Amino acid sequence: MVKILNRWGRFLRLLIGGCLLLCSLGVHAEPETGWWWNPAESGRGYFIEILDGGVLFFGSYLYEADGRGTWQIAVGPVGQDYSYTGQLQAFSGGQTLTGDYVPPSGPTNPGTISLNFSDDAHGTLTGPGGTIPIERFHFDAAEASFQPYVGWWWNEQESGRGFSLAVEGGHLFLIGYMYDLAGNPVWYLSAGTMTSPTSYAGPLQQFANGQTLTGPYRAPGAPVNVGQVAITFSADDVATITLSDGTAFAASGSATISAVRSRIFTVRPYRTANPLANLPPGWKGTLQSDYVLHEEDPVLGTTDIHLVFQGNITWGDAIDSLPPVRNRHYSVVSGTFQLTGDEKSVDPVIGTCTSHYTVSSALPPTYDLTLDGRGVYHGSISTVVSGERSETCILTDGKTETTEHLPVYEPIVIILRGTGVYGLHGRPAPQTLMFGTTKITRKDSWDFTAVR
């Protein structure tokens, strides 16, 4: 009877272990593209986008010590967990609001920054001024009837100047980063209601005297209107921008606006023209999950379980998303799994029981893999490996007993997330969890290469 209770307790532990193998995996945060800020430091903000091939483009809009608005960027590859560390870059001497194109000079390096994300909308920014919390800034919760590409926009013929652009609901939020007449980097903001689903017009505003890169928080002064901007979208990734440098605006019923200088040009998102052109028709590779459980119970003794789950998978049958094309979807063409287990329990009353087993299963065709033109991929593997194992026990009286046909039932979930166009590689940091006297450690990895 004691043996039955003991094995029932071990069976419950195996069920708990299986649930944890299913449930404990933490999904890496993928930062949302758009505006980020520290709500406690209004007046200074950041724009974040993951570009082609897992490259992060970060922009910081802040102020110099003399009060001038300035901007800095950072560009570079992200890690598998979307973390980033790199040099800030500052430029000067480039194109003004309505001036002819002039290539900028630089960069200089004001310092190093690091970005880490706890979820898709929250993270921390560490830089020369210390570490601050940042979060995604949403300015309209409604769904936009027309949704242009959220991200960095530019005129390819005028490199060095660009726009951070987002439309949410019926509102647009835009910052143009460029240079003043003295060559200093400067930024202008325009935010307001869309004049139609595909057009916007509003004043360009300039802020000053706010928080510097390394200084304490200081709210900026009231904005000054320095011009106006009109935007017309002909597609979700093509727009015409008219920038004007006049400060006099027509009132209702007035005849004209005072003479201003304007510049009209076409902009597109800062990404490849055909983001899916280089994605392959399929992927082939392996994945592995390594799971260790150690439990110490004052009555039942100790339990050690080591499970190694390995899979060989081929994804194929690539299907592009409906227009506008943003993603390529893959389904499983073939796949096999193998689960190897080593289990040992030491019961002070019964004795020591051990088992080693290997069970295999085929992969049901229900799993997905999605890549977008920026090289960001999402996927999941979910299966149940079941079979039988035999257990050998050396009892406390020295006798050996073998019990046949004990069930093996392990639900498995592995979330694939990361970046990479030429290969999908993942080595998330090991996870260790404690539940009372139970310690669980899990390590996942995967390695897929393109099938051409």
C-alpha positions in Angstrom: 0.0 0.0 0.0 2.9 2.4 0.8 4.4 1.6 -2.6 1.1 2.4 -4.4 0.8 5.8 -2.5 4.5 6.5 -3.3 4.1 5.8 -7.0 0.9 7.8 -7.1 2.7 10.7 -5.6 5.5 10.3 -8.2 2.8 10.2 -10.9 1.4 13.5 -9.7 4.8 15.0 -9.7 5.3 13.8 -13.3 2.0 15.5 -14.2 3.1 18.7 -12.5 6.4 18.4 -14.4 4.6 17.9 -17.7 2.5 21.0 -17.0 5.6 23.0 -16.2 7.2 21.7 -19.4 4.1 23.0 -21.1 3.6 26.2 -19.1 6.9 27.5 -17.8 8.4 28.8 -21.1 8.7 32.5 -21.0 8.1 34.3 -24.3 10.7 36.8 -25.2 9.3 40.3 -25.5 9.3 41.8 -29.0 9.1 45.6 -28.7 6.2 47.3 -30.5 7.2 49.6 -33.3 6.3 53.2 -32.4 6.7 55.9 -29.8 8.1 55.1 -26.4 8.5 57.4 -23.3 8.9 57.6 -19.6 5.6 59.0 -18.4 7.4 60.6 -15.5 9.6 62.6 -17.9 7.2 64.1 -20.4 8.7 66.1 -23.2 11.4 63.7 -24.1 10.7 60.6 -26.2 12.0 57.7 -28.3 11.0 55.9 -31.5 11.8 52.2 -31.9 11.6 49.9 -34.9 13.1 46.5 -35.7 14.2 46.8 -39.3 15.3 44.2 -41.9 17.3 41.3 -40.6 16.7 42.0 -36.9 18.3 45.5 -37.0 17.1 48.0 -34.4 16.7 51.6 -35.3 16.3 53.8 -32.2 15.8 57.5 -32.2 16.0 59.8 -29.1 14.4 63.3 -29.1 15.7 65.5 -26.3 17.5 68.8 -25.6 21.0 70.3 -25.5 22.3 72.0 -22.4 21.6 75.4 -24.0 18.0 74.4 -24.5 18.0 73.5 -28.2 16.0 70.5 -29.3 18.4 67.8 -30.6 18.2 64.1 -31.7 20.4 61.1 -31.7 20.0 57.6 -33.2 21.4 54.1 -32.6 21.4 51.3 -35.2 22.4 47.7 -34.8 21.4 44.1 -34.5 19.3 42.9 -31.6 19.8 39.8 -29.6 17.5 36.8 -29.6 15.6 38.3 -26.7 15.4 41.7 -28.6 17.9 43.3 -26.2 20.3 45.9 -27.7 23.5 47.6 -26.8 25.2 50.1 -29.1 26.6 53.5 -29.6 24.5 56.6 -29.9 25.2 58.6 -33.0 24.8 62.4 -33.6 25.0 64.1 -37.0 25.2 67.8 -38.1 25.3 70.0 -41.1 22.6 68.3 -43.1 19.4 69.4 -44.9 17.1 72.0 -43.3 13.3 72.1 -43.2 12.8 73.4 -46.7 16.4 73.7 -48.0 18.1 71.8 -50.8 19.7 68.5 -50.0 23.0 68.6 -48.2 24.6 65.4 -46.8 25.2 65.5 -43.1 28.5 65.2 -41.3 29.3 62.7 -38.6 28.6 60.7 -36.7 30.0 61.6 -33.3 29.2 59.3 -30.4 27.6 60.8 -27.3 27.6 57.5 -25.4 26.4 53.9 -25.2 22.8 52.8 -24.7 21.3 49.5 -23.8 17.6 48.4 -24.3 15.9 45.5 -22.5 12.3 44.6 -22.7 10.1 42.9 -20.1 7.2 42.6 -22.5 6.1 44.1 -25.8 5.2 47.4 -24.3 7.6 47.9 -21.4 11.3 48.0 -21.0 14.3 49.8 -19.6 16.7 52.2 -21.3 20.3 52.6 -19.9 22.4 55.4 -21.2 24.9 58.1 -20.2 22.1 59.6 -17.9 21.4 56.3 -16.1 18.6 53.8 -16.3 14.9 54.7 -16.8 11.8 52.7 -17.4 10.2 53.2 -20.8 6.8 52.1 -22.2 5.0 52.2 -25.5 3.1 55.5 -25.9 -0.4 55.1 -27.5 -2.3 58.2 -28.4 -5.5 56.7 -29.8 -7.1 53.4 -28.9 -9.4 53.3 -31.9 -8.6 51.3 -35.1 -7.5 53.4 -38.0 -9.7 53.1 -41.2 -6.5 53.4 -43.2 -3.3 52.2 -41.6 0.0 53.4 -43.1 3.2 51.7 -42.1 4.3 52.7 -38.6 8.0 53.4 -38.5 10.8 55.4 -40.0 10.1 57.2 -43.3 12.5 58.9 -45.6 13.2 60.2 -49.1 15.8 57.8 -50.5 17.5 60.7 -52.4 17.9 62.8 -49.2 19.6 60.5 -46.7 20.3 62.0 -43.3 16.8 63.5 -42.8 13.7 61.5 -42.0 10.5 61.1 -40.1 9.2 59.0 -37.3 5.5 58.4 -38.2 2.6 56.6 -36.5 -1.2 56.8 -37.2 -3.5 55.4 -34.5 -7.3 55.7 -34.9 -8.0 59.0 -36.5 -4.8 60.7 -35.3 -1.2 61.1 -36.5 1.9 61.7 -34.5 5.0 62.7 -36.5 8.5 64.0 -35.7 10.8 65.2 -38.5 14.5 65.0 -37.7 16.8 67.3 -39.7 19.1 70.4 -39.2 18.7 74.1 -38.6 20.4 76.9 -40.6 23.5 76.7 -38.4 23.8 72.9 -39.0 22.7 71.8 -35.6 20.4 68.7 -35.4 16.8 69.8 -34.7 13.4 68.1 -34.6 9.9 69.3 -35.3 6.7 67.7 -34.1 3.2 67.6 -35.6 0.3 65.8 -34.0 -3.4 66.0 -34.5 -6.5 64.6 -36.3 -6.3 63.2 -39.8 -8.1 65.4 -42.3 -9.2 62.3 -44.1 -8.3 58.6 -43.8 -5.3 59.2 -46.1 -4.3 62.8 -45.5 -3.1 65.0 -42.7 -2.3 68.7 -42.3 -1.2 70.6 -39.3 1.4 72.9 -37.7 5.0 72.0 -37.2 6.0 72.8 -33.6 9.4 73.2 -32.0 10.1 72.6 -28.3 13.1 73.8 -26.2 14.6 73.8 -22.7 13.6 70.3 -21.8 15.6 67.4 -20.4 19.1 66.8 -21.6 20.9 63.4 -22.2 22.4 63.3 -18.8 20.6 66.0 -16.8 17.7 65.7 -14.3 14.2 66.0 -15.5 13.0 69.3 -16.7 9.8 70.0 -18.5 10.2 71.8 -21.9 8.7 75.2 -22.5 5.6 75.9 -24.6 6.0 74.9 -28.3 6.5 77.4 -31.0 4.9 77.1 -34.5 7.7 77.2 -37.1 5.8 75.9 -40.2 3.3 73.4 -41.3 3.2 70.0 -42.9 0.8 68.3 -45.2 0.9 64.5 -45.9 -1.0 62.6 -48.5 -0.8 58.8 -48.5 -1.2 57.1 -51.9 -0.5 53.7 -50.4 0.3 52.4 -46.9 4.0 52.7 -47.8 4.0 55.7 -50.1 3.3 59.3 -49.1 3.9 62.9 -50.4 5.0 65.4 -47.8 4.8 69.2 -48.2 6.9 71.1 -45.6 6.5 74.8 -45.3 8.7 77.1 -43.2 6.2 80.0 -42.8 4.9 80.9 -39.3 1.8 82.8 -40.4 -1.3 80.6 -40.7 -4.5 81.6 -42.5 -7.4 82.2 -40.3 -10.9 81.2 -41.3 -12.0 83.5 -44.1 -8.7 85.2 -44.7 -7.3 85.5 -48.2 -3.9 83.9 -48.2 -1.1 82.8 -46.0 2.0 85.0 -46.1 4.7 84.0 -48.5 6.5 80.8 -47.4 9.1 78.5 -48.8 7.8 74.9 -49.4 9.4 71.6 -50.3 7.4 68.7 -51.7 8.8 65.2 -51.9 7.8 61.5 -51.7 8.7 59.4 -48.7 8.6 55.7 -48.1 9.3 53.5 -45.0 12.9 52.9 -44.3 12.9 49.2 -45.3 13.4 47.1 -48.4 11.1 47.9 -51.3 10.0 44.2 -51.5 10.4 43.0 -47.9 9.6 39.3 -48.7 11.6 38.9 -51.9 14.5 37.3 -50.1 12.6 34.9 -47.9 13.0 31.3 -48.9 10.1 28.9 -49.7 11.0 26.7 -46.7 13.1 26.0 -43.6 14.7 22.8 -42.3 16.4 22.1 -39.0 16.3 20.9 -35.5 15.2 22.0 -32.1 15.8 20.8 -28.6 14.4 21.3 -25.1 16.4 20.2 -22.0 14.3 19.9 -18.8 15.6 19.1 -15.3 13.5 18.6 -12.2 14.9 18.1 -8.7 12.5 17.7 -5.7 13.2 17.0 -2.1 10.3 15.9 0.0 10.9 15.2 3.8 8.5 12.2 3.6 8.7 10.8 0.1 12.4 11.5 -0.4 14.0 12.9 -3.6 13.0 12.8 -7.2 15.2 13.7 -10.2 13.9 13.9 -13.7 15.9 14.8 -16.8 14.0 15.0 -20.1 15.6 15.8 -23.5 13.2 16.6 -26.3 14.5 16.7 -29.8 12.8 17.4 -33.1 13.6 17.4 -36.8 11.3 19.7 -38.7 10.8 20.9 -42.3 8.6 23.9 -42.9 7.4 24.7 -46.4 4.4 25.7 -48.5 5.1 29.4 -48.1 2.0 31.6 -48.4 2.2 35.4 -48.4 -0.3 37.3 -46.4 -3.1 39.2 -48.2 -2.2 42.6 -49.5 -0.6 44.7 -48.2 2.0 41.9 -48.1 3.7 42.0 -44.7 4.3 38.3 -43.7 5.1 35.0 -45.2 3.5 32.0 -43.5 4.9 28.4 -43.4 3.4 25.1 -42.5 5.0 21.9 -41.4 5.9 19.5 -44.3 7.4 16.8 -42.1 8.6 16.4 -38.5 9.6 13.7 -36.0 10.2 14.0 -32.3 12.1 12.0 -29.7 11.9 12.2 -26.0 14.6 10.7 -23.9 14.0 10.4 -20.1 16.0 9.5 -17.1 14.2 9.4 -13.8 15.3 8.5 -10.3 13.4 8.5 -7.0 14.8 7.7 -3.6 12.2 6.8 -1.0 13.4 6.2 2.5 10.7 3.5 3.0 10.6 1.8 -0.4 14.0 2.2 -1.8 15.5 3.6 -5.1 13.6 3.4 -8.4 15.2 4.3 -11.8 14.1 4.2 -15.4 15.6 5.2 -18.7 13.5 5.4 -21.9 13.2 6.8 -25.4 9.9 7.4 -27.1 9.2 8.9 -30.5 6.3 10.5 -32.2 5.4 12.2 -35.5 4.5 15.8 -35.7 0.8 16.6 -36.4 0.5 19.3 -39.2 -0.9 22.0 -37.0 2.1 24.2 -36.3 2.9 27.6 -37.8 5.9 29.7 -38.6 5.6 33.3 -39.7 8.3 35.7 -41.0 8.0 39.4 -42.0 10.2 41.5 -44.2 12.2 42.7 -41.2 13.4 39.2 -40.5 11.3 38.9 -37.4 9.9 35.4 -37.0 7.2 33.8 -34.7 6.3 30.2 -34.4 5.3 27.4 -32.1 5.7 23.7 -31.7 3.1 22.0 -29.6 2.8 18.2 -29.2 2.3 15.4 -26.8 4.9 12.6 -26.6 3.4 9.4 -25.2 4.6 5.9 -24.7 5.7 3.4 -22.1 8.6 2.9 -19.8 9.9 0.3 -17.4 11.1 1.0 -13.9 13.5 -0.9 -11.8 13.4 -0.6 -8.0 16.0 -1.7 -5.5 14.0 -2.1 -2.4 15.2 -1.3 1.1 15.3 -5.1 1.9 17.8 -5.6 -1.0 15.3 -7.1 -3.4 15.0 -5.9 -7.0 11.6 -5.4 -8.6 10.7 -4.4 -12.2 7.4 -2.9 -13.0 6.5 -2.9 -16.7 4.3 -0.6 -18.8 4.3 2.6 -16.8 2.8 5.5 -18.9 4.9 8.3 -20.4 2.8 11.4 -21.3 4.6 14.7 -21.8 3.0 17.8 -23.3 5.6 19.9 -25.1 5.4 23.6 -26.1 8.3 25.5 -27.6 7.8 29.1 -28.7 10.1 30.2 -31.5 10.8 33.9 -31.6 13.7 35.9 -32.9 15.3 37.6 -35.9 17.2 36.3 -38.9 16.7 36.1 -42.7 19.5 33.7 -43.5 19.0 31.4 -40.5 16.6 31.0 -37.6 18.7 30.4 -34.5 17.6 30.5 -30.9 19.4 30.1 -27.6 17.1 31.7 -25.0 18.6 32.1 -21.6 17.9 29.0 -19.4 14.9 29.4 -17.1 15.0 28.3 -13.5 11.9 28.1 -11.3 11.4 27.2 -7.7 8.2 25.8 -6.2 8.8 25.1 -2.6 11.4 22.3 -2.6 11.0 21.7 -6.3 13.6 23.2 -8.7 13.0 23.2 -12.4 15.5 24.3 -15.1 14.7 24.4 -18.8 16.9 25.2 -21.8 15.6 25.5 -25.3 17.5 25.9 -28.6 16.7 25.7 -32.3 18.6 26.0 -35.6 16.9 26.2 -39.0 18.5 26.9 -42.4 16.8 28.1 -45.5 15.5 25.6 -48.1 15.9 27.1 -51.6 
